[in-house]
Amino acid sequence: MGINNSITKFKDGFYGGTRANRFIVRPTWPSGVVVDRRDTPFKIVSSSLPLVQINTISVPYRGRQITFAGDRQYSTWAVGIYDDNNVNNLWKGMQKWVEQLDGHYTHKVYRDDYSYKQLQTTWNIQQLGLNGEVLKTIYLYKCWPSVIGEINLNMGEVGFVGFSVTLTFDYVKIVDNYNVNTGNNSNQ
């Protein structure tokens, strides 16, 4: 008997797929950084699930390279944010955060050297299903902004202004909410 390649078989085994526009980013701000916390998740317009990579270690053995799993490496994580003109907007909040990490004029960490760990926070990304249910949550630990992108001003543009922020983090934790929310077992 041959392989069943029918469109019906494909559709029966396809559960709708996930959509790129169904996500929420939930930041945690360090104390002293004031932002409009009610709207924060909704002003982040683009993001990605962070890249996680296992490096390889090559060992020569009798004329061949044998590879082993090496150290886990996390790259930086970028988010695109709408700029807003309210009093406690995200651009001002990010600038304040960076100021506390390394003062523009003083070149000092806010308060003292031991405060640095309080300026690293936990952020999470929730990937949502078609009906808004949380499929998975990725927690990023020890986050801090390493790059605040430029804001482009242009008299010819009619859209909203946005900027990017690159965050550095130490490690991730992934929680599979699909099984928790629906009772389904994705291993079936």
Contacts in CASP RR format, 6 or more apart in sequence:
PFRMAT RR
TARGET T0000
AUTHOR 0000-0000-0000
METHOD contacts of the structure
MODEL  1
MGINNSITKFKDGFYGGTRANRFIVRPTWPSGVVVDRRDTPFKIVSSSLP
LVQINTISVPYRGRQITFAGDRQYSTWAVGIYDDNNVNNLWKGMQKWVEQ
LDGHYTHKVYRDDYSYKQLQTTWNIQQLGLNGEVLKTIYLYKCWPSVIGE
INLNMGEVGFVGFSVTLTFDYVKIVDNYNVNTGNNSNQ
16 130 0 8 1.000
18 127 0 8 1.000
18 129 0 8 1.000
18 135 0 8 1.000
19 129 0 8 1.000
19 130 0 8 1.000
22 127 0 8 1.000
22 128 0 8 1.000
22 129 0 8 1.000
22 130 0 8 1.000
22 132 0 8 1.000
23 47 0 8 1.000
23 125 0 8 1.000
23 126 0 8 1.000
23 127 0 8 1.000
23 128 0 8 1.000
24 41 0 8 1.000
24 42 0 8 1.000
24 125 0 8 1.000
24 126 0 8 1.000
24 128 0 8 1.000
25 41 0 8 1.000
25 44 0 8 1.000
25 47 0 8 1.000
25 79 0 8 1.000
25 123 0 8 1.000
25 124 0 8 1.000
25 125 0 8 1.000
25 126 0 8 1.000
26 40 0 8 1.000
26 41 0 8 1.000
26 123 0 8 1.000
26 124 0 8 1.000
26 125 0 8 1.000
26 126 0 8 1.000
27 40 0 8 1.000
27 41 0 8 1.000
27 121 0 8 1.000
27 123 0 8 1.000
27 143 0 8 1.000
28 121 0 8 1.000
28 122 0 8 1.000
28 123 0 8 1.000
28 143 0 8 1.000
29 35 0 8 1.000
29 37 0 8 1.000
29 93 0 8 1.000
29 97 0 8 1.000
29 121 0 8 1.000
30 97 0 8 1.000
30 100 0 8 1.000
30 118 0 8 1.000
30 119 0 8 1.000
30 120 0 8 1.000
30 121 0 8 1.000
31 118 0 8 1.000
32 96 0 8 1.000
32 100 0 8 1.000
33 93 0 8 1.000
33 96 0 8 1.000
33 97 0 8 1.000
33 100 0 8 1.000
34 88 0 8 1.000
34 93 0 8 1.000
34 96 0 8 1.000
35 88 0 8 1.000
35 89 0 8 1.000
35 90 0 8 1.000
35 92 0 8 1.000
35 93 0 8 1.000
36 84 0 8 1.000
36 86 0 8 1.000
36 87 0 8 1.000
36 88 0 8 1.000
36 89 0 8 1.000
36 90 0 8 1.000
39 84 0 8 1.000
40 90 0 8 1.000
43 81 0 8 1.000
43 82 0 8 1.000
43 84 0 8 1.000
43 90 0 8 1.000
44 79 0 8 1.000
44 80 0 8 1.000
44 81 0 8 1.000
44 82 0 8 1.000
45 80 0 8 1.000
45 81 0 8 1.000
45 82 0 8 1.000
45 162 0 8 1.000
46 79 0 8 1.000
46 80 0 8 1.000
47 77 0 8 1.000
47 78 0 8 1.000
47 79 0 8 1.000
47 80 0 8 1.000
47 125 0 8 1.000
48 77 0 8 1.000
48 78 0 8 1.000
49 125 0 8 1.000
49 127 0 8 1.000
49 138 0 8 1.000
50 74 0 8 1.000
50 75 0 8 1.000
50 77 0 8 1.000
50 138 0 8 1.000
50 140 0 8 1.000
50 169 0 8 1.000
50 172 0 8 1.000
51 74 0 8 1.000
51 75 0 8 1.000
52 72 0 8 1.000
52 73 0 8 1.000
52 74 0 8 1.000
52 172 0 8 1.000
53 72 0 8 1.000
53 73 0 8 1.000
53 74 0 8 1.000
53 75 0 8 1.000
54 69 0 8 1.000
54 70 0 8 1.000
54 71 0 8 1.000
54 72 0 8 1.000
54 73 0 8 1.000
55 70 0 8 1.000
55 71 0 8 1.000
55 72 0 8 1.000
55 73 0 8 1.000
56 67 0 8 1.000
56 68 0 8 1.000
56 69 0 8 1.000
56 70 0 8 1.000
57 67 0 8 1.000
57 68 0 8 1.000
57 69 0 8 1.000
57 70 0 8 1.000
58 65 0 8 1.000
58 66 0 8 1.000
58 67 0 8 1.000
59 65 0 8 1.000
59 66 0 8 1.000
59 67 0 8 1.000
59 68 0 8 1.000
60 66 0 8 1.000
74 169 0 8 1.000
74 170 0 8 1.000
74 171 0 8 1.000
74 172 0 8 1.000
76 146 0 8 1.000
76 147 0 8 1.000
76 166 0 8 1.000
76 167 0 8 1.000
76 168 0 8 1.000
77 140 0 8 1.000
77 143 0 8 1.000
77 166 0 8 1.000
77 167 0 8 1.000
77 168 0 8 1.000
77 169 0 8 1.000
78 164 0 8 1.000
78 165 0 8 1.000
78 166 0 8 1.000
78 167 0 8 1.000
79 164 0 8 1.000
79 165 0 8 1.000
79 167 0 8 1.000
80 162 0 8 1.000
80 163 0 8 1.000
80 164 0 8 1.000
80 165 0 8 1.000
81 90 0 8 1.000
81 91 0 8 1.000
81 162 0 8 1.000
81 163 0 8 1.000
81 164 0 8 1.000
81 165 0 8 1.000
82 90 0 8 1.000
82 160 0 8 1.000
82 161 0 8 1.000
82 162 0 8 1.000
83 89 0 8 1.000
83 90 0 8 1.000
83 91 0 8 1.000
83 151 0 8 1.000
83 160 0 8 1.000
83 161 0 8 1.000
83 162 0 8 1.000
83 163 0 8 1.000
84 90 0 8 1.000
91 148 0 8 1.000
91 151 0 8 1.000
91 163 0 8 1.000
94 145 0 8 1.000
94 148 0 8 1.000
94 165 0 8 1.000
95 148 0 8 1.000
97 119 0 8 1.000
97 144 0 8 1.000
97 145 0 8 1.000
98 145 0 8 1.000
98 148 0 8 1.000
99 110 0 8 1.000
100 109 0 8 1.000
100 110 0 8 1.000
100 115 0 8 1.000
100 119 0 8 1.000
101 109 0 8 1.000
101 110 0 8 1.000
101 116 0 8 1.000
101 119 0 8 1.000
101 144 0 8 1.000
101 145 0 8 1.000
102 108 0 8 1.000
102 109 0 8 1.000
103 109 0 8 1.000
103 110 0 8 1.000
109 115 0 8 1.000
109 116 0 8 1.000
109 119 0 8 1.000
110 119 0 8 1.000
119 144 0 8 1.000
120 142 0 8 1.000
120 143 0 8 1.000
120 144 0 8 1.000
120 170 0 8 1.000
121 142 0 8 1.000
121 143 0 8 1.000
121 144 0 8 1.000
122 139 0 8 1.000
122 140 0 8 1.000
122 141 0 8 1.000
122 142 0 8 1.000
122 143 0 8 1.000
123 139 0 8 1.000
123 140 0 8 1.000
123 143 0 8 1.000
123 167 0 8 1.000
123 169 0 8 1.000
124 137 0 8 1.000
124 138 0 8 1.000
124 139 0 8 1.000
124 140 0 8 1.000
125 137 0 8 1.000
125 138 0 8 1.000
125 140 0 8 1.000
126 134 0 8 1.000
126 135 0 8 1.000
126 136 0 8 1.000
126 137 0 8 1.000
126 177 0 8 1.000
127 134 0 8 1.000
127 135 0 8 1.000
127 136 0 8 1.000
127 137 0 8 1.000
127 138 0 8 1.000
128 134 0 8 1.000
128 135 0 8 1.000
129 135 0 8 1.000
133 177 0 8 1.000
133 181 0 8 1.000
133 182 0 8 1.000
134 177 0 8 1.000
134 181 0 8 1.000
135 176 0 8 1.000
135 177 0 8 1.000
135 178 0 8 1.000
135 181 0 8 1.000
136 174 0 8 1.000
136 175 0 8 1.000
136 176 0 8 1.000
136 177 0 8 1.000
136 178 0 8 1.000
137 174 0 8 1.000
137 175 0 8 1.000
137 177 0 8 1.000
138 172 0 8 1.000
138 173 0 8 1.000
138 174 0 8 1.000
138 175 0 8 1.000
139 172 0 8 1.000
139 173 0 8 1.000
139 174 0 8 1.000
139 175 0 8 1.000
140 167 0 8 1.000
140 169 0 8 1.000
140 172 0 8 1.000
141 169 0 8 1.000
141 170 0 8 1.000
141 171 0 8 1.000
141 172 0 8 1.000
141 173 0 8 1.000
142 169 0 8 1.000
142 170 0 8 1.000
142 171 0 8 1.000
143 167 0 8 1.000
143 168 0 8 1.000
143 169 0 8 1.000
144 167 0 8 1.000
144 168 0 8 1.000
144 169 0 8 1.000
145 165 0 8 1.000
145 166 0 8 1.000
145 167 0 8 1.000
145 168 0 8 1.000
146 166 0 8 1.000
146 167 0 8 1.000
146 168 0 8 1.000
147 164 0 8 1.000
147 165 0 8 1.000
147 166 0 8 1.000
148 163 0 8 1.000
148 165 0 8 1.000
149 163 0 8 1.000
149 164 0 8 1.000
149 165 0 8 1.000
149 166 0 8 1.000
150 163 0 8 1.000
151 161 0 8 1.000
151 162 0 8 1.000
151 163 0 8 1.000
152 161 0 8 1.000
153 161 0 8 1.000
176 186 0 8 1.000
178 184 0 8 1.000
178 186 0 8 1.000
179 185 0 8 1.000
179 186 0 8 1.000
END
